[in-house]
């Protein structure tokens, strides 16, 4: 049976002083892959993932080589019936973001930015803290296979975009109003200029 490359979402945080805030968010979207049917091997330089879904009759396979090293012992994993989410600790403390996730600069069709979790480099200190209570530690086992720390925990309430429809509607409304607001501001600005001119005279 042919292997399918799953979609991978990623985001990151960086810190030169706090190792807890120096990590990569990585989500492998693989639906209906039970823990008994998957193998995840996380190494300092990359990871290998293989998983099989009996219901979808698909075998997923993924090999990633990271831009820089991570610390598998300090990384965390959470497995659900929709995906495998990871918080991978960057090995080197640095305020700067990695320029990309992978060592190779070539664009990969399956790799996408996780906009739900992404924060711009200069705004990351203001970002809200994520809840990783459902994540299991790697336990210093870089070659953790099936089973490991995976639990059938429902992770859908974390970063699942529960508030997305409201947010999208709100942003659409504000976009529609923008031209009118800009016009009003210009008119107000002209009015102020006229008032200033009269005062000066």
Secondary structure by P-SEA (a helix, b strand, c coil): cbbbbcbbbbccccccccccccbbbbbbbccccccccbbbbbccccbbbbbbbccccbbbbbbbbccbbbbcccbbbbbcccbbbbbcccccccccccccccccccccccccccccccccccccccccccccccccccccccccccccccccccccccccccaaaaaaaaaaaaaaaaaaaaaaaaaaaaaaaaaaaaaac
